[in-house]
Amino acid sequence: MNKESIEVPVWWARGDGVSYKRDCLSPDHPENTYNYIKNTLGLIPEDYGVLHPYTEKYKDYTHEQLMSRIIQLERYINGD
């Protein structure tokens, strides 16, 4: 079932009085906007125009730019 619109709280309260803006949380944090929609609401975030943070970050990269980034990260991981 796909709803036309959904409501996602902008802020997430950690439980000790500190609140964080969902979009500022790590892409892997379960309360990040994308993960909240996917895991808590059980919906497909892309159906509501919400892209995974990494997809959003790299969406305008060319193939060459992405390959360059992959090589850079692989060299970093391998200690080159």
Secondary structure as GFF3:
##gff-version 3
##sequence-region A 1 80
A	DSSP	beta_strand	11	13	.	.	.	ID=ss1
A	DSSP	beta_strand	19	21	.	.	.	ID=ss2
A	DSSP	three_ten_helix	22	24	.	.	.	ID=ss3
A	DSSP	alpha_helix	33	35	.	.	.	ID=ss4
A	DSSP	pi_helix	36	40	.	.	.	ID=ss5
A	DSSP	three_ten_helix	45	48	.	.	.	ID=ss6
A	DSSP	alpha_helix	53	58	.	.	.	ID=ss7
A	DSSP	alpha_helix	63	78	.	.	.	ID=ss8
###
